């Protein structure tokens, strides 16, 4: 949910003129960190089966 909220915030901020570039970069960095965390947790929850 937080990732989706960040997506919406980034979209709204990007549409405003002029955009706050520093805030935009921070939000994008946080969104990327959350995406990496989600991927890591999904991998832990569903480990690869041995071949």
C-alpha distances in whole Angstrom, upper triangle without the diagonal:
4,5,5,6,9,10,11,12,14,15,17,18,20,21,23,27,27,24,23,24,23,20,19,20,18,14,15,16,13,11,14,14,10,11,14,13,11,14,16,15,15,19,19,18,20,23,26,29,32,34
4,5,5,6,9,10,10,12,14,15,16,18,20,21,25,25,21,20,21,20,16,16,16,14,11,12,13,10,8,12,11,8,10,13,12,11,14,16,15,16,19,20,19,22,24,27,30,33,35
4,5,5,6,9,10,11,12,14,15,16,19,20,23,24,20,20,19,19,16,14,15,13,10,10,11,9,6,9,9,6,7,11,10,9,12,14,14,15,18,19,19,21,23,25,28,31,33
4,5,5,6,9,10,11,12,14,15,17,19,22,23,20,20,20,20,17,15,16,15,12,12,14,12,9,12,13,10,10,14,14,12,15,17,17,17,20,22,21,22,25,27,30,33,35
4,5,5,6,9,10,11,12,14,16,17,21,21,18,18,18,18,15,14,15,14,10,12,14,11,9,13,14,11,12,16,16,14,17,20,19,20,23,24,23,25,28,30,33,36,38
4,5,5,6,8,10,10,12,14,16,19,19,15,15,15,15,12,10,12,10,7,8,10,8,6,10,11,10,11,14,14,14,17,19,19,20,22,24,24,26,28,30,33,36,38
4,5,5,6,9,10,11,12,15,18,18,15,15,15,16,13,11,12,12,9,8,11,10,7,10,13,11,11,15,16,15,17,20,20,20,23,25,24,26,28,29,33,36,37
4,5,5,6,9,10,11,13,16,17,14,15,16,17,14,12,14,14,10,11,14,13,11,14,16,14,15,18,19,18,20,23,23,23,26,28,27,28,31,33,36,39,40
4,5,5,6,8,10,11,14,15,12,12,13,14,10,9,12,11,8,10,13,12,10,14,16,14,15,19,19,19,21,24,24,24,27,29,29,30,33,34,38,41,42
4,5,5,6,9,10,13,13,10,10,11,12,9,6,9,10,7,7,11,11,9,12,15,14,15,18,19,19,21,23,24,24,27,29,29,30,32,34,37,40,41
4,6,5,6,9,12,13,11,12,13,15,12,9,12,13,10,10,14,14,12,15,18,17,17,20,21,21,22,25,26,26,28,31,30,32,34,35,38,41,42
4,6,5,7,10,12,9,11,13,15,12,10,14,14,12,13,16,16,15,17,20,19,19,23,24,23,25,28,28,29,31,33,33,34,37,38,42,44,46
4,5,5,8,9,6,7,9,11,9,7,11,12,10,11,14,15,14,17,19,19,20,23,24,24,26,28,29,29,32,34,34,35,37,39,42,45,46
4,6,8,8,6,8,9,12,10,7,11,13,11,11,15,16,15,17,19,20,20,23,24,24,26,28,29,30,32,34,34,35,37,38,42,45,46
4,6,8,7,10,12,15,13,11,14,16,14,15,18,19,18,20,23,23,23,26,27,27,28,31,32,32,35,37,37,38,40,41,44,47,48
4,6,5,9,11,14,12,11,15,16,15,16,19,20,19,22,24,24,25,28,29,29,31,33,34,34,37,39,39,40,42,44,47,50,51
3,5,8,11,14,13,12,16,18,17,18,21,22,22,24,26,27,27,30,31,32,33,36,37,37,39,41,42,43,45,46,50,52,53
4,7,9,12,12,11,14,16,16,17,20,21,21,23,26,26,27,29,31,32,33,35,37,37,39,41,42,43,45,46,50,52,53
4,6,9,9,8,11,13,12,13,16,17,18,19,22,23,23,26,27,28,29,32,33,34,36,38,38,40,41,43,46,49,50
4,6,5,6,9,10,11,12,14,16,16,18,20,21,22,24,26,27,29,30,32,33,35,36,37,39,40,42,46,48,49
4,6,5,6,9,10,10,12,14,15,16,18,20,21,23,24,26,27,29,30,31,33,35,36,37,39,40,44,46,47
4,5,5,6,9,10,11,12,14,15,17,18,20,21,23,24,26,27,29,30,32,33,35,36,37,39,43,45,46
4,5,5,6,9,10,11,12,14,15,16,18,20,21,22,24,26,27,28,30,32,33,35,36,38,41,44,45
4,5,5,6,9,10,10,12,14,15,16,18,20,21,23,24,26,27,29,30,31,33,34,36,39,42,43
4,5,5,6,9,10,11,12,14,15,17,18,20,21,23,24,26,27,29,30,32,33,34,38,40,41
4,5,5,6,9,10,11,12,14,15,16,18,20,21,23,24,26,27,28,30,31,33,37,39,41
4,5,5,6,9,10,10,12,14,15,16,18,20,21,22,24,26,27,28,30,32,35,38,40
4,5,5,6,9,10,10,12,14,15,17,18,20,21,23,24,26,27,28,30,33,36,37
4,5,5,6,9,10,11,12,14,15,17,18,20,21,23,24,26,27,28,32,34,36
4,5,5,6,9,10,10,12,14,15,16,18,20,21,22,24,25,27,31,33,35
4,5,5,6,9,10,10,12,14,15,16,18,20,21,22,24,26,29,32,34
4,5,5,6,9,10,11,12,14,15,17,19,20,21,22,24,27,30,31
4,5,5,6,9,10,11,12,14,15,17,18,20,21,23,26,29,31
4,5,5,6,9,10,10,12,14,15,16,18,20,22,25,28,30
4,5,5,6,9,10,11,12,14,15,16,18,20,23,26,28
4,5,5,6,9,10,11,12,14,15,16,18,21,24,26
4,5,5,6,9,10,11,12,14,15,18,21,24,26
4,5,5,6,9,10,10,12,14,16,20,23,25
4,6,5,6,9,10,11,12,13,17,20,22
4,5,5,6,9,10,10,13,16,19,21
4,5,5,6,9,10,13,16,19,22
4,5,5,6,8,11,14,17,20
4,5,5,6,8,11,14,17
4,6,6,9,12,14,18
4,6,10,12,15,18
4,7,9,12,15
4,6,9,12
4,6,9
4,6
4
